[in-house]
Amino acid sequence: MSIKLKAKNITKIFGKKPKKILKKLDEGLSKDEILKETKHTVGVNNVSLEVKEGETFVIMGLSGSGKSTLIRCLNLLHEPTKGELYVDGENIVKYDKKKLREFRQKKMAMVFQHFGLFNHRSVLENVEYGLEIKKIDKNKRQDIARETIKTVGLKGWENQMLHQLSGGMQQRVGLARALANDPDILLMDEPFSALDPLIRREMQLELIDLQAKLKKTIIFITHDVNEAFKLGDRVAVMKDGEVVQVGTPDDILSNPATKYIEDFVQDIDRSKVFQAKHIMNKPRDVAFIKNGLKVAVKEMKADGRSSIFVVDGNRIVKGIVTIDKAIEGIKKNKTIKEVINNDFNKAAPEDYIQDLIYKAVKSKYPIAVTNKEGKLIGTILRSTVLSALA
């Protein structure tokens, strides 16, 4: 994937004379020392990162870590004290007011924590607001707004007022308003933190499904490590205005860069982070229906296994055969189709371990990981599921 956004040495200092404080940062003074000595606040300190096109990039940190300041630097709601910010290769820090306004209208949109909606407007009127600002014809903008409302699962609620909607529904309206402008980059500043846990989980799954369809570049802010690792293709962890580590959830869990990161992730529920694709084994050997039982037995003996998945010529899973049934079938001159067993569990590569635990405990056979077409792409042993929780 190409680089969509690149931040280079972004620093943001709040106070009367922020430029003069840069020297103190270069001298190695800490955020707390600068505040005490100069009454200036270092929001972001020398942050460099790259966001790939089409990925969900999560910026995670505790309160005061600088994550919300950073995301506001990315769309220049906060003008950086120092640094460069490239989107599609252009340094947007150099944009004048007109060019910056056009950039925000066309390329980047933001979803806020507390929705940022207009109480006096209906759902439809809220969603079409950005298009209205762009002076798009009313009929056209309402058509776009209705289609976007349908995308976020609110069809039928177009004419309702906000007070008639739950918190989760209002957040969907905020998301729809951002998506209606069809931005390249979607900034989301702790959008689900004001929701109760059940609705929050639903919105997380909704965002995952939407991203699978829309493939936007999403930069998502959260203080919740479980949320970060669930949503992020890659995650940046911030502390005291600095980025401490960037990596995939698996990278950060397996190789924490500092003691701070290690402490930060120690209580994470791994069953809600790791997916089937993270723990599956590539299917080394399978039995093809066309080859028959003798070949299936040979494959099982060679690999020291007591069962093998059976696939057709396109590697679509048709069932599983055990060694005893295969040997019995050979003696009775049966075909592989006659001894095949369909009493096994399947999983999609995106299924979380927490959803595989019951299957692993109850099943005698490995779990087959299949894609949308039913093609076998991996297998998971019961022991692998349980050990992954450790």
N, C-alpha and C positions, 0 to 999 in steps of 0.2 A: 504494500500500500504506500502511496505517496504521502509526503508530509503536507498536511493541510494548514496547520498553525505551528509557528515556532516562536517561543519566547526566549529572548537572549538577554541575560543579566538584568532582568526586571527588578527594580527596587522602588518601593513606595514609602515615603516618609511624610508623616502628618505633622504640621507645625508651621510657624511663621517663616522660617528660613530653611526649608528642607534641603536645598542644594548644599548648604554649608555643612550639613551633618554627614554627607557622603564621605568626607575625609575621615571622620571619626570611625565610620564603619571600616574603612580601609586600614585604619590603625588597629583594628581588632576589638574595639569596644563592643560589649554585648548590648542587646536590646534594652535590658533593664538599666544598665549603666548610662546609656544615652538618655533614657527617659528621666532618670534621676538628675543627671548633670545639665541637660538642655531643655527638658520639658517637651521634647519631640518624640513622637511615637514611630517606631519602625514597624510598618505593617507587613512589608515584603522585603526580603533581603537577598538580592543577587540571584534570582530564580531563573534558571534556564531549563526548558523542556520542549519536547516536540510531541505533537498530537497527529496521529495518522488519519488520513481520510477514511471515514466510515467506521471508526472505532468509538467505543464508549470509554472515555478516559475519566477516571474518578480521582478527584483531589480530596484527600481525607486528612482530618486532623481534629484535635480537641479545640474547645473554645479558646480564641486568642492565638491560634496557630498561624493565622494569616490567610486561610483558604478563601474566605469570602472577599477579602481585600484583593487577592490575586485574581479572582474571576471578574471582579469589577475593573481591574486593569486590562483584562483581555478584550473588553469591549469599550475601553477608555471612559467608562463612567468615573473611574479614578485615573487621572493622567499620571503615568509613571514618572517618578523623580529622575530615574535613569533607566536606560535600556531600550531595546528594540523589540518590536512585535510584528512578525511577518505572517500574513495570511495570503495563501497562493503566491508567495514570493514577494509581496509588496509590504513595505514597512508602514503600517497604518498609523503609527505614532506621528508620522509626518503629514497626515491628512489635514486639510483645512476643514472648517465646520461643515461646508456643503458636501464635501467628499465623504466625511465621516457620517453625516446623516444618511447619505445614499448607501453607504456600507452597512449601516445598522438596519436599514429598511430591506436590503436585498440579500445580505450574506449571513447575518447573525441575529438571533433572537434569544430572549431570556425568559425563563420561567422562574417566578419568585416563590419564596417560602410561604408567604401569606397571600398568595394568589395574585394580588395587584389588579383585581377586577373592578368594574364600575357597577355599583349597586343599583343605579338607576337605569341600567341597560339590561335587556334580555340576554339569554345565552347567545342567540344568533347575533345580536348587536355587539356583544363583547368580542365574539370571535372574528367578526368582520372589521373590527376597529382599525387594525393595522392596514388593511386594504383600503379603508376609507381615507386614511391619512395619505395614502399613495394616489388618491383621487381615481381609483378604479371604478368603472361604471357600477351602479348599484346592483343591477340584476346579475352582473358577472361576479361581483364580490360576494353576493348572497349565495350564489351557486357554489362558489369555492368554500364558503363558510359552512354550508350544509354538508358538503362532502367531507370536510375535515371533522365536523361534529360526528358524523357517522363513523369516521375512522377511529375516534377515541371512545366509541361506544355510547354516545348520548343521543342517538337518533330518536326523535319524538319529544325531545326536551327543548327544542329550538326557541320556543316562545315563552319559556318559564323564566321567572325572575330569580336572582341568585339566592334570595332567602328561602326559596322553595327547594334548594338543592343541599345535599349533604356535603361535608368537607371534601370527601373523595371526589364527588361530582364537580365541585367547584374547581378542584385542582385539574380535573380533566378539561374544564373550560379554559383554564390558563394554558394548558398544554396545546389545546386546539388553536387558541389565538396565536401562539407562537408558530405552530406548524402551518397555519393558513398562509403565511407569507412565503412559505417554501424556502426557509433559510438553509444555507449550506451547513452552518454551525449552530447548534442548539446549546445554550448555556443554562444549567439548572442549578440554582442555589438552594440547597437543602429543601427541595420541593415537597418532600413527603414528611418532614419532621413534625409538622403540626397535626398530622393525622393519627388516629388511634391505630394500634398495632395491626389489627386485622385488615383495615382499609389500606394501611401502608404496604402490607404484603401484597395485596391485590394490585396496587398501583405499580409496585416493583415488577410484578409479572406482566402487567399491561405494557410497561415501558420495554421490557425484553421482547415481547411479541411485536410491538410497534417498530422497534429497531430492526428486527429481523425482516420486516417488510420495507421500511423506508430507507434503512442504511444511511442515516444522517451521521455527521460527526458530532458527538455529544460530549460535552465537558460537564461533569456532574459533581457537585459539592456535597459532602456528608461528614458528620462526625461519628457515624455508626460503622464500625469495622465490618460487621456482617453484611450490611447493605452495600458497602464499597466492594467487598469481594464477590458479592452475588451479581452485581451489575457490571463491574469493570472488566474490560479486556485487559487494561493496564491500570495501575493505581500509583498515585504519587502521595507519599505521606509527608505532611508538613509539621514542623515544630519551630516555634519562635520566629516565624516569618521565612523560614528556609525549607527547601525540599530536602528531606533526609534520605529518601529512597524512592526509586521508580522501578516498577516491575509488574509482571503478571501476579495475580493472587497466589499462584503456586510458587513463584519465585520468592515472594516476600515471606510466605509461611515457611518455606524450606530453608531460605538463606537470609534471615534478617540481618540488615547491614550494621545495626547498632543495638546496644542494650535497650534503648528506648523503643525501637521497633519490636524487639523480642517481647518486652513487657506489654506493648500495645496489642499484640496479636495472641497473647498466651491464652486468653479466655474465649477465643473465637470458636463458634460451633462449626467444626470442619464439615459436618454432614450437610450444612447449608451453603458451603462454599465449593467443595469439590463435586464434580459431575462425573457421569459415567465415562465420558471421554478421557478423564484424567487418570482413571484407574483400570481401564479395560486393557486386555492383551490383544494384540493383533491376531486374528485367526490364522495360525500357522498351517493347520491342515483341516480340510473339510472333506466330507464324502459327497461326491456328485451322484445324483440319482442314476445317471447313465452308466456309471461304473459298477454298480452292484455291491452286494454284501461282502464278497471276498476282499475287495479293495478296501472297503470300510474297516474290516477287521485288521488288515495289514497296517493301515494308518494308525489305528488305536494301539496295536502292539508296539509299533515303532516309537510311539510317543509316550508309552506307559500310561495310557488313559483308559477309562472304562466306558466312555461315551464320546460321540462325535456328532457335530451338527451336519445335517444333510441339506444340500443346496442344489438349485437347478443350474443351467448353463450361465445364467446371469447373476449367480451367487445370491439369489433370493432364497431365504430360509424356508425349508419345507417341513422341518422337524428335527428330531434327534434320535439317534440309534445307540443302544447300549451294547456292550460286548456280548453279554449273555443272550440277548435277543437276536443279535446278528449271527452268532454261532448256531443257535437253535434254528434260525431261519435257513441257514445254509444246509443243515441236516434235512430239513423238510422241503428243500428246493423252493423256498419262497423268494419273492423279489424284495428289494429294499423298501418299496412302497407299502408292502404288506406288514412290515415290522416297525415302521416308523412311528415315533411317539410325538404327539403334539402337546404333551403335558409339561411345558417348559415356559419360563418367563422371558419376556422381551423388555428392552429399555431403549429409549432414544439417547443419543450421545449427550444431550443437554439435560437429562434427568439428574436431579441431585441425589447424593448418597442417602439422604434422609428418606427419600422415596423408594430406595432400593433395599432398605434394611429388611422390611417384611418379606419381600420376594426372596431375599437371600436366605433368611431363616427357614422359610417354609418349603423351599424347593430342594430337590435332590440333585438337580442338574445346574450347570453354569447358566448365567443369564446371557442371553443373546442380545448384543447391541446392534441395532439395525437403523438404517437411514429411512427417509420418508418412503422410498420405493420398496423397502423390505429387504434390502441387500445387507448381508452380514458384514459388519465392519469391525467387530470386536467381540470378545467374550469376557465375562467377569465371574471369577470363582467366589463362592460364598465367603471363604476366608479373606479374600481381598477386600470385600465390602467391610467386614468387621474390623480388619486391621487398619483400614483407612481412617477409622474413627479415633485411633490412638494418637 
